[in-house]
Structures are given as structure tokens and as C-alpha cells.
Amino acid sequence: MDFGLTQEQEMIVETTRSFVENELYPHEAEVERTGHLDIDLVREIQKKAIAAGLYAANIPEEFGGAGLDTPTWLLYEKELGRANYALHWTCVARPSNILCAGTPEQRARYLEPCVAGEKWDCLAMTEPGAGSDLRGMKASAKQDGSDWVLNGTKHFISHADIADFTIAFMATGEEETPRGKKKLITAFFVDKGTPGYAVRDGYRNVSHRGYTNAVLEFDNCRVPAENILGEVHKGFEVANTWLGATRLQVGATCLGRADRAFRHSVEWAATREQFGQPIGKFQGVSFKLADMAMEMKAAELMILEAGWKFDRGEASDADMAMAKLKATEMLAMVADEAIQIHGGMGLMDELPLERIWRDARIERIWEGTSEIQRHIISRALLRPFGA
Ligand SMILES: Cc1cc2nc3c(=O)[nH]c(=O)nc-3n(C[C@H](O)[C@H](O)[C@H](O)COP(=O)(O)OP(=O)(O)OC[C@H]3O[C@@H](n4cnc5c(N)ncnc54)[C@H](O)[C@@H]3O)c2cc1C
């Protein structure tokens, strides 16, 4: 077993970190202050990210991406995760891997422009009445000749305001199963501007300033059958095949933010003096650092191991759930302790800590809440016993 980074991985980590520090950090304070990301700034940074080979690096080489293996991609995500989310997601976008599942025509229309930085995508599953229980969705699509007619509401949809299209998951029927009726779901490409498709302002939220979520309304929105991604009634199958590693992506970005908070904390503990000595000399402070370092290391090993197994086709749902759960809960702990170590200064926006603490909160909710991850892990333990 080799835990070392290859030369190529070291180079990718170094290049990404230096891009993040030089191109993203300088704009963080303004985005945090205004809650707004200027489109001219986005275009300027996007050009540099494309030139540096960092844009859409998650996408396979055959489709124009960098074709990184999963552990290397996660190391890159860790570095991007250090910065304000709106800045790194918008300016150094990683289009959803699910776009690779499209037909050649769909890839030319949706994936390739996303990789080239000409379009942005978004993914719409959640509804006001269907969050963790996505099969409970009410938004539906009905076939009408060779078209499909979409109706219903989605909410919390990230980046939908800037996205040129959405991949909308709609109920398209029901099937009988031994456990009762189950909804059948189909995924549709819906272009911005399609009649009957409206993007409304979403909610203001505590995490990730400069980033937005939106409410999507579908009112007799008609799309042709060629807009179906994957097969009719197989929307969740295509999502499960292509979105499997998204939970690791969330976890990897948490590693970067935790490391940033931790570095500030060590430096502060070593230099801030109270009672005539650096506060790091007090066990009340130094033991916090030890626990933070240990939790960060455990989370990183779990994320990279799950990524390694993913590439070998051996990652179970429980592996992915454990890695996401550990990394997101680790970040919550590290961000909180970093503020405690800094005392009052930790809450001031001179430092990135209050931002990292606010931003940490969403990570235990999206891409499956912590409770849903524990449910997945515990089911894998108990199912073999029929429990
Ligand atoms: C800022 C933001 C951006 C988002 N972006 C997107 C997006 O781009 N696209 C998209 O489709 N969705 C998006 N989401 C939705 C996100 O994935 C959901 O919020 C998440 O899945 C939880 O659903 P919910 O908020 O409806 O909570 P609920 O499902 O109502 O859960 C409420 C509570 O009940 C618990 N709970 C529910 N079921 C169980 C169970 N079986 N066992 C134990 N506890 C349970 C949950 O863990 C939680 O604590 C986003 C959400 C947010 C907040």
C-alpha cells in the first residue's frame, strides 16, 4: 500500500493551491461583504483557470477534461475547497459528471460548452415536499406525442440563476413493488428560456455568500423526447451511476477549508500570549490542536481511500457515506475549535474563520444529510442479518 503522492499529484496540488491563493483569495473579502459575484470578474478568472488547465478537470479527457483519476481529482477539490465556494465553483467550474451520460448530440450541446466555459449546468431534484425522500417528488412529466410536458416546483437549486440549462428529475409513472407503489423518475434537459420554465429567486442562506439557490417552476413546459437524459423511468439509475462520487467531492472541499482554519489556529496558538506565555502552552488549547490534526488526517484518509476504491469499482454506498459524514462533521468541529482558539478575533471578518464556520453548516445537509449517511451505513451493517 502506497500512501505517497506521485510527482504528477504533487504538481496538481501545487498548481491548484497557487491558483487559489493568487486568483481567488484576493476577491473573497469583496464577495463576502457584498454577497455578490461580478460576472466580469468571473469571466476574467475563468479564462485564467482554462489557460492553467484547471477548468472542468473532473471530466474525462475524451470529453475535453483533464481526466484525473478519482484520488487525484479529490486532491484538486481539496485545494479549491480552501476558497469561497461561489468563487471556486463558478470561476473554476466542475460540470456535473452526469453530462457524460448523454448521447453524442446531448454531449455536444450541453457537456462540451460546459467544459469550454461557455455554459453552466444545474441539477434539480429537491422539492418543497421531497428532500431526503426524493421518490416522494410531485413534479411530473407526461408524454404528449413525441414531446413531454413538465409541471411542478423544485427548490434549493444551486446556481440555477446563472445556469444555461437544468437537468430536472420528474416523476413519470409508478410501479408496484413488494413494499408498495414506487415512483418512476426520468431526467430531462431543460434549457433556460424554454416556455413554461421559470427560475425564481431562492432563499438567502447562512452559508456560501455570493452563491445562490433558486426555485424552479415548470408550468406546462414542453420538451422533445431527445431531451431525456438516459432512459425513460431510469433517472435515478443514471444519477446513481454518474453522481456517485459527488459526496466525496463535498468531503474533499471540506478538507481544504479545515486545513486553512487549522493553519491559522496553530500560528495563533504559537504567537498569541496570555498570562505571560503563548496560549498553545496551555493544554486547554494544545489538546484542541491535537484533536483537530487527528480528525483531519482521519477524514483525508477516508476520502482518498473511498476515491481509490471508487476507481476499482469496489466502493460501497457505505464507504462513500462514511467518508462524506466524517469529512463534513470534522469540518464542523475544526471550524468551531478554530474560533475558540482565536477567542473574539475568531468571530471577526478580518480572518476567514467566521466564514469557514458559517460555510461548514451546509455540508452536513446537502448531498444527503448526516442522518441519511448514518442510515446508509447502518443498513449495510444490519441488512445481512435480515434486520
Ligand atoms: C443551500 C442548498 C443548496 C442545495 N442545492 C441543491 C441542488 O442544487 N439540487 C437539488 O436537487 N437539491 C439541492 N439541495 C437540497 C438538499 O440536497 C436537501 O436540502 C437535502 O437532501 C435535505 O432535504 P430537506 O432539506 O428537504 O430536509 P428533509 O429531508 O426534510 O430532512 C429534515 C430532517 O429530517 C431528517 N431525516 C429525513 N429523513 C430521515 C430518515 N430516513 N432517517 C433519519 N433522519 C431523517 C434529515 O436528516 C433532517 O435532519 C440544496 C439544499 C441547500 C440547503
The ligand as an SDF file (V2000), in Angstrom:
LIG
                    3D

 53 58  0  0  0  0  0  0  0  0999 V2000
  -28.1350   25.6400    0.0330 C   0  0  0  0  0  0  0  0  0  0  0  0
  -28.6810   24.3730   -0.5490 C   0  0  0  0  0  0  0  0  0  0  0  0
  -28.3970   24.0220   -1.8700 C   0  0  0  0  0  0  0  0  0  0  0  0
  -28.9240   22.8650   -2.4330 C   0  0  0  0  0  0  0  0  0  0  0  0
  -28.6920   22.5640   -3.7520 N   0  0  0  0  0  0  0  0  0  0  0  0
  -29.4220   21.5780   -4.3490 C   0  0  0  0  0  0  0  0  0  0  0  0
  -29.3780   21.3740   -5.7740 C   0  0  0  0  0  0  0  0  0  0  0  0
  -28.6220   22.0440   -6.4980 O   0  0  0  0  0  0  0  0  0  0  0  0
  -30.1910   20.4250   -6.3260 N   0  0  0  0  0  0  0  0  0  0  0  0
  -31.0280   19.6560   -5.5770 C   0  0  0  0  0  0  0  0  0  0  0  0
  -31.7420   18.8340   -6.1360 O   0  0  0  0  0  0  0  0  0  0  0  0
  -31.0680   19.8060   -4.2120 N   0  0  0  0  0  0  0  0  0  0  0  0
  -30.3130   20.7510   -3.5930 C   0  0  0  0  0  0  0  0  0  0  0  0
  -30.3600   20.9200   -2.2220 N   0  0  0  0  0  0  0  0  0  0  0  0
  -31.2350   20.0660   -1.4500 C   0  0  0  0  0  0  0  0  0  0  0  0
  -30.5420   19.1680   -0.4380 C   0  0  0  0  0  0  0  0  0  0  0  0
  -29.9790   18.0580   -1.0700 O   0  0  0  0  0  0  0  0  0  0  0  0
  -31.6070   18.8350    0.6190 C   0  0  0  0  0  0  0  0  0  0  0  0
  -31.7730   20.0030    1.4230 O   0  0  0  0  0  0  0  0  0  0  0  0
  -31.2460   17.6520    1.4760 C   0  0  0  0  0  0  0  0  0  0  0  0
  -31.2600   16.4610    0.7340 O   0  0  0  0  0  0  0  0  0  0  0  0
  -32.2170   17.5020    2.6650 C   0  0  0  0  0  0  0  0  0  0  0  0
  -33.5630   17.6330    2.2840 O   0  0  0  0  0  0  0  0  0  0  0  0
  -34.5060   18.6540    3.0960 P   0  0  0  0  0  0  0  0  0  0  0  0
  -33.7880   19.9310    3.2440 O   0  0  0  0  0  0  0  0  0  0  0  0
  -35.8250   18.6600    2.4300 O   0  0  0  0  0  0  0  0  0  0  0  0
  -34.6350   18.0260    4.5600 O   0  0  0  0  0  0  0  0  0  0  0  0
  -35.5960   16.8190    4.9980 P   0  0  0  0  0  0  0  0  0  0  0  0
  -35.4370   15.6640    4.0880 O   0  0  0  0  0  0  0  0  0  0  0  0
  -36.9610   17.3450    5.2410 O   0  0  0  0  0  0  0  0  0  0  0  0
  -34.9380   16.4320    6.4000 O   0  0  0  0  0  0  0  0  0  0  0  0
  -35.2060   17.1340    7.6080 C   0  0  0  0  0  0  0  0  0  0  0  0
  -34.5240   16.3950    8.7430 C   0  0  0  0  0  0  0  0  0  0  0  0
  -35.0730   15.0600    8.8410 O   0  0  0  0  0  0  0  0  0  0  0  0
  -34.0110   14.1180    8.7720 C   0  0  0  0  0  0  0  0  0  0  0  0
  -34.4620   12.8980    8.0990 N   0  0  0  0  0  0  0  0  0  0  0  0
  -35.1650   12.7900    6.9490 C   0  0  0  0  0  0  0  0  0  0  0  0
  -35.3360   11.5160    6.6200 N   0  0  0  0  0  0  0  0  0  0  0  0
  -34.7190   10.7810    7.5840 C   0  0  0  0  0  0  0  0  0  0  0  0
  -34.5160    9.3750    7.8120 C   0  0  0  0  0  0  0  0  0  0  0  0
  -34.9710    8.4500    6.9580 N   0  0  0  0  0  0  0  0  0  0  0  0
  -33.8080    8.9990    8.8920 N   0  0  0  0  0  0  0  0  0  0  0  0
  -33.3240    9.9050    9.7700 C   0  0  0  0  0  0  0  0  0  0  0  0
  -33.4740   11.2500    9.6060 N   0  0  0  0  0  0  0  0  0  0  0  0
  -34.1520   11.6700    8.5260 C   0  0  0  0  0  0  0  0  0  0  0  0
  -32.9100   14.7970    7.9850 C   0  0  0  0  0  0  0  0  0  0  0  0
  -31.6540   14.2150    8.2190 O   0  0  0  0  0  0  0  0  0  0  0  0
  -33.0140   16.2270    8.5120 C   0  0  0  0  0  0  0  0  0  0  0  0
  -32.3210   16.3170    9.7320 O   0  0  0  0  0  0  0  0  0  0  0  0
  -29.7510   22.0290   -1.6400 C   0  0  0  0  0  0  0  0  0  0  0  0
  -30.0010   22.3640   -0.2950 C   0  0  0  0  0  0  0  0  0  0  0  0
  -29.4910   23.5020    0.2420 C   0  0  0  0  0  0  0  0  0  0  0  0
  -29.8210   23.8400    1.6780 C   0  0  0  0  0  0  0  0  0  0  0  0
  1  2  1  0
  2  3  1  0
  2 52  2  0
  3  4  2  0
  4  5  1  0
  4 50  1  0
  5  6  2  0
  6  7  1  0
  6 13  1  0
  7  8  2  0
  7  9  1  0
  9 10  1  0
 10 11  2  0
 10 12  1  0
 12 13  2  0
 13 14  1  0
 14 15  1  0
 14 50  1  0
 15 16  1  0
 16 17  1  0
 16 18  1  0
 18 19  1  0
 18 20  1  0
 20 21  1  0
 20 22  1  0
 22 23  1  0
 23 24  1  0
 24 25  2  0
 24 26  1  0
 24 27  1  0
 27 28  1  0
 28 29  2  0
 28 30  1  0
 28 31  1  0
 31 32  1  0
 32 33  1  0
 33 34  1  0
 33 48  1  0
 34 35  1  0
 35 36  1  0
 35 46  1  0
 36 37  1  0
 36 45  1  0
 37 38  2  0
 38 39  1  0
 39 40  1  0
 39 45  2  0
 40 41  1  0
 40 42  2  0
 42 43  1  0
 43 44  2  0
 44 45  1  0
 46 47  1  0
 46 48  1  0
 48 49  1  0
 50 51  2  0
 51 52  1  0
 52 53  1  0
M  END
$$$$
